[in-house]
């Protein structure tokens, strides 16, 4: 019996376990992951099975898998307060944050991004080309007065070369929140940044404005930064509290697979108070396990600019190319050199780690 199947037996409810076949479990977890460890790449078949199995087991499969792989990168022991973008954070505060994340799936922080960084990131977004649907084939500058699409997505290369973003990637308070939640030494997966606009004024699947859950990896944590004020008119982030936990999604909905879901389809399954809307000022920082049902809302007016980081326990999953840094601060290069697990998805063009 494989480790993964024996772990599944301990975690899955018997009603679900009876539906599984031992060989299927071995195929998905053992062979797919073994191939990944040898090649550093996940086959499309293994990735699609990972998603299907998540839906079929209501999330129990990925929790079981994570229990195995997190031991490959044991967490550093932090025994003193850390200073960073969230201010000075005590061990007790880190523990409280983690407890909140475990319970609810999301947590909003009191401390906001420094105004100078906010202004530079906003100016960067106004001056840097981004890609729009449906082709995403060329970069255009977002024209505030005349948007051409409901979403403008920035290229990872432009983001990873930005020294302000590099400084946030190094932030010890954010890293330790990911470390505590993942219960291992995290890997910085990627940054993302996008404009949401009022181009359409209707909920767009392309702009993730219908409820969905993410499934790029086995387990991850995302940190979001609002770069401009976000209210009910310009597309606040929404989530259904607690739905990151295994067993909390309706099987009737999961039978649709990795799909976008309307509010109307989900409201019968959850209490009204579980539906959360994150309206907040520019600079607001919040963390979330986006296995929760979540979405952005269609914008009635204006725009929304969001910066997002993903931290993960393993790169098994979607084959996102390694980030290749062309422009780096000396501090960022030294940081990556001294934190090779965390920076294992980062390469430097002009230097070597």
JODA-V512172 format. One record per residue. N is the residue number from 1. RES is the residue in one small letter. PHI is phi in radians with two decimals (none if undefined). Layout:
# JODA-V512172
n:N res:RES phi:PHI
n:N res:RES phi:PHI
This chain:
# JODA-V512172
n:1 res:x phi:none
n:2 res:x phi:-1.22
n:3 res:x phi:-1.02
n:4 res:x phi:-1.14
n:5 res:x phi:-1.20
n:6 res:x phi:-1.15
n:7 res:x phi:-1.16
n:8 res:x phi:-1.04
n:9 res:x phi:-1.04
n:10 res:x phi:-1.35
n:11 res:x phi:-1.77
n:12 res:x phi:-1.19
n:13 res:x phi:-1.04
n:14 res:x phi:-1.04
n:15 res:x phi:-1.09
n:16 res:x phi:-1.51
n:17 res:x phi:-1.01
n:18 res:x phi:-1.08
n:19 res:x phi:-1.49
n:20 res:x phi:-1.60
n:21 res:x phi:-1.98
n:22 res:x phi:-0.93
n:23 res:x phi:-1.12
n:24 res:x phi:-1.11
n:25 res:x phi:-1.07
n:26 res:x phi:-1.09
n:27 res:x phi:-1.04
n:28 res:x phi:-1.20
n:29 res:x phi:-1.53
n:30 res:x phi:-1.25
n:31 res:x phi:-1.22
n:32 res:x phi:-1.07
n:33 res:x phi:-1.28
n:34 res:x phi:-1.04
n:35 res:x phi:-1.11
n:36 res:x phi:-1.08
n:37 res:x phi:-1.11
n:38 res:x phi:-1.41
n:39 res:x phi:-1.83
n:40 res:x phi:1.36
n:41 res:x phi:-2.21
n:42 res:x phi:-1.76
n:43 res:x phi:-1.14
n:44 res:x phi:-1.05
n:45 res:x phi:-1.09
n:46 res:x phi:-1.12
n:47 res:x phi:-1.15
n:48 res:x phi:-1.14
n:49 res:x phi:-1.18
n:50 res:x phi:-1.01
n:51 res:x phi:-1.15
n:52 res:x phi:-1.07
n:53 res:x phi:-1.19
n:54 res:x phi:-0.99
n:55 res:x phi:-1.14
n:56 res:x phi:-1.21
n:57 res:x phi:-1.74
n:58 res:x phi:1.02
n:59 res:x phi:1.58
n:60 res:x phi:-1.20
n:61 res:x phi:-1.13
n:62 res:x phi:-1.22
n:63 res:x phi:-1.11
n:64 res:x phi:-1.14
n:65 res:x phi:-1.10
n:66 res:x phi:-1.09
n:67 res:x phi:-1.03
n:68 res:x phi:-1.41
n:69 res:x phi:-1.31
n:70 res:x phi:-1.11
n:71 res:x phi:-1.30
n:72 res:x phi:-1.22
n:73 res:x phi:-2.21
n:74 res:x phi:-1.02
n:75 res:x phi:-1.23
n:76 res:x phi:-1.16
n:77 res:x phi:-1.57
n:78 res:x phi:-1.79
n:79 res:x phi:-2.08
n:80 res:x phi:-2.44
n:81 res:x phi:-1.04
n:82 res:x phi:-2.07
n:83 res:x phi:-1.94
n:84 res:x phi:-2.97
n:85 res:x phi:-1.10
n:86 res:x phi:-1.63
n:87 res:x phi:1.45
n:88 res:x phi:-1.56
n:89 res:x phi:-2.02
n:90 res:x phi:-1.47
n:91 res:x phi:-1.05
n:92 res:x phi:-1.08
n:93 res:x phi:-1.18
n:94 res:x phi:-1.03
n:95 res:x phi:-1.12
n:96 res:x phi:-1.17
n:97 res:x phi:-1.06
n:98 res:x phi:-1.13
n:99 res:x phi:-1.09
n:100 res:x phi:-1.14
n:101 res:x phi:-1.09
n:102 res:x phi:-1.02
n:103 res:x phi:-1.36
n:104 res:x phi:-1.82
n:105 res:x phi:1.65
n:106 res:x phi:-2.42
n:107 res:x phi:-2.60
n:108 res:x phi:-1.78
n:109 res:x phi:-1.68
n:110 res:x phi:-1.28
n:111 res:x phi:-1.33
n:112 res:x phi:-1.95
n:113 res:x phi:-1.05
n:114 res:x phi:-0.99
n:115 res:x phi:-1.00
n:116 res:x phi:-1.11
n:117 res:x phi:-1.13
n:118 res:x phi:-0.99
n:119 res:x phi:-1.13
n:120 res:x phi:-1.18
n:121 res:x phi:-1.17
n:122 res:x phi:-1.15
n:123 res:x phi:-1.11
n:124 res:x phi:-0.99
n:125 res:x phi:-1.20
n:126 res:x phi:-1.34
n:127 res:x phi:-1.87
n:128 res:x phi:-1.94
n:129 res:x phi:-1.15
n:130 res:x phi:-2.36
n:131 res:x phi:-1.76
n:132 res:x phi:-2.16
n:133 res:x phi:-1.30
n:134 res:x phi:-1.56
n:135 res:x phi:-1.48
n:136 res:x phi:0.92
n:137 res:x phi:-1.82
n:138 res:x phi:-2.57
n:139 res:x phi:-1.64
n:140 res:x phi:-2.33
n:141 res:x phi:-1.37
n:142 res:x phi:-1.22
n:143 res:x phi:-1.70
n:144 res:x phi:-0.98
n:145 res:x phi:-1.40
n:146 res:x phi:-2.58
n:147 res:x phi:-1.14
n:148 res:x phi:-1.89
n:149 res:x phi:-2.77
n:150 res:x phi:-1.34
n:151 res:x phi:-2.60
n:152 res:x phi:-2.15
n:153 res:x phi:-1.83
n:154 res:x phi:-1.45
n:155 res:x phi:-1.27
n:156 res:x phi:-1.00
n:157 res:x phi:-1.04
n:158 res:x phi:-1.15
n:159 res:x phi:-1.26
n:160 res:x phi:-1.21
n:161 res:x phi:-1.51
n:162 res:x phi:-1.49
n:163 res:x phi:-1.21
n:164 res:x phi:-1.18
n:165 res:x phi:-1.15
n:166 res:x phi:-1.03
n:167 res:x phi:-1.13
n:168 res:x phi:-1.27
n:169 res:x phi:-1.06
n:170 res:x phi:-1.44
n:171 res:x phi:-1.09
n:172 res:x phi:-1.20
n:173 res:x phi:-1.24
n:174 res:x phi:-1.18
n:175 res:x phi:-1.06
n:176 res:x phi:-1.24
n:177 res:x phi:-1.12
n:178 res:x phi:-1.13
n:179 res:x phi:-1.02
n:180 res:x phi:-1.14
n:181 res:x phi:-1.26
n:182 res:x phi:-1.41
n:183 res:x phi:1.04
n:184 res:x phi:-2.78
n:185 res:x phi:-1.31
n:186 res:x phi:-1.28
n:187 res:x phi:-1.90
n:188 res:x phi:-1.35
n:189 res:x phi:-1.44
n:190 res:x phi:-3.00
n:191 res:x phi:-1.72
n:192 res:x phi:-2.45
n:193 res:x phi:-2.67
n:194 res:x phi:-2.74
n:195 res:x phi:-1.64
n:196 res:x phi:-1.79
n:197 res:x phi:-2.19
n:198 res:x phi:-1.64
n:199 res:x phi:-0.98
n:200 res:x phi:-1.69
n:201 res:x phi:1.20
n:202 res:x phi:-2.10
n:203 res:x phi:-1.02
n:204 res:x phi:-1.98
n:205 res:x phi:-1.14
n:206 res:x phi:-1.06
n:207 res:x phi:-1.65
n:208 res:x phi:1.00
n:209 res:x phi:-1.79
n:210 res:x phi:-2.16
n:211 res:x phi:-1.07
n:212 res:x phi:-2.83
n:213 res:x phi:-2.14
n:214 res:x phi:-1.54
n:215 res:x phi:-2.72
n:216 res:x phi:-1.30
n:217 res:x phi:-2.28
n:218 res:x phi:-1.43
n:219 res:x phi:-2.61
n:220 res:x phi:-2.75
n:221 res:x phi:-2.41
n:222 res:x phi:-1.96
n:223 res:x phi:-2.07
n:224 res:x phi:-2.00
n:225 res:x phi:-2.18
n:226 res:x phi:-1.38
n:227 res:x phi:-1.59
n:228 res:x phi:-2.30
n:229 res:x phi:-1.04
n:230 res:x phi:-2.20
n:231 res:x phi:-2.20
n:232 res:x phi:-1.17
n:233 res:x phi:-1.52
n:234 res:x phi:-2.13
n:235 res:x phi:1.50
n:236 res:x phi:-1.13
n:237 res:x phi:-1.28
n:238 res:x phi:-2.20
n:239 res:x phi:-2.65
n:240 res:x phi:-1.84
n:241 res:x phi:-1.03
n:242 res:x phi:1.47
n:243 res:x phi:-1.47
n:244 res:x phi:-1.36
n:245 res:x phi:-1.36
n:246 res:x phi:-1.05
n:247 res:x phi:1.49
n:248 res:x phi:-1.77
n:249 res:x phi:-1.79
n:250 res:x phi:-1.16
n:251 res:x phi:-1.09
n:252 res:x phi:-1.08
n:253 res:x phi:-1.38
n:254 res:x phi:-1.12
n:255 res:x phi:-1.10
n:256 res:x phi:-1.36
n:257 res:x phi:1.50
n:258 res:x phi:-1.45
n:259 res:x phi:-2.21
n:260 res:x phi:-1.51
n:261 res:x phi:-2.22
n:262 res:x phi:-1.36
n:263 res:x phi:-0.99
n:264 res:x phi:-1.06
n:265 res:x phi:-1.29
n:266 res:x phi:-1.69
n:267 res:x phi:-1.04
n:268 res:x phi:-1.13
n:269 res:x phi:-1.72
n:270 res:x phi:-2.34
n:271 res:x phi:-1.28
n:272 res:x phi:-0.97
n:273 res:x phi:-1.26
n:274 res:x phi:-1.38
n:275 res:x phi:-1.48
n:276 res:x phi:-1.87
n:277 res:x phi:-2.15
n:278 res:x phi:-1.78
n:279 res:x phi:-1.58
n:280 res:x phi:-2.86
n:281 res:x phi:-1.35
n:282 res:x phi:-0.96
n:283 res:x phi:1.68
n:284 res:x phi:-1.11
n:285 res:x phi:-2.10
n:286 res:x phi:-2.51
n:287 res:x phi:-1.98
n:288 res:x phi:-2.69
n:289 res:x phi:-1.57
n:290 res:x phi:-1.47
n:291 res:x phi:-1.28
n:292 res:x phi:-0.97
n:293 res:x phi:-1.03
n:294 res:x phi:-2.66
n:295 res:x phi:-2.95
n:296 res:x phi:-1.75
n:297 res:x phi:-1.72
n:298 res:x phi:-1.09
n:299 res:x phi:-1.45
n:300 res:x phi:-1.54
n:301 res:x phi:-2.74
n:302 res:x phi:1.21
n:303 res:x phi:-2.67
n:304 res:x phi:-2.34
n:305 res:x phi:-2.05
n:306 res:x phi:-2.23
n:307 res:x phi:-1.90
n:308 res:x phi:-2.34
n:309 res:x phi:-2.05
n:310 res:x phi:-2.08
n:311 res:x phi:-2.01
n:312 res:x phi:-2.41
n:313 res:x phi:-1.57
n:314 res:x phi:-2.81
n:315 res:x phi:-1.53
n:316 res:x phi:-1.10
n:317 res:x phi:2.45
n:318 res:x phi:-1.09
n:319 res:x phi:-1.49
n:320 res:x phi:-1.67
n:321 res:x phi:-1.00
n:322 res:x phi:-1.04
n:323 res:x phi:-1.34
n:324 res:x phi:-1.99
n:325 res:x phi:-1.40
n:326 res:x phi:-1.78
n:327 res:x phi:-2.10
n:328 res:x phi:-2.34
n:329 res:x phi:-1.35
n:330 res:x phi:-0.99
n:331 res:x phi:-1.12
n:332 res:x phi:-1.19
n:333 res:x phi:-1.08
n:334 res:x phi:-1.11
n:335 res:x phi:-1.06
n:336 res:x phi:-1.13
n:337 res:x phi:-1.06
n:338 res:x phi:-1.65
n:339 res:x phi:-2.38
n:340 res:x phi:-1.23
n:341 res:x phi:-1.17
n:342 res:x phi:-1.03
n:343 res:x phi:-1.71
n:344 res:x phi:-1.22
n:345 res:x phi:-1.79
n:346 res:x phi:-2.14
n:347 res:x phi:-2.15
n:348 res:x phi:-2.01
n:349 res:x phi:-1.21
n:350 res:x phi:-1.72
n:351 res:x phi:-2.40
n:352 res:x phi:-2.14
n:353 res:x phi:-1.45
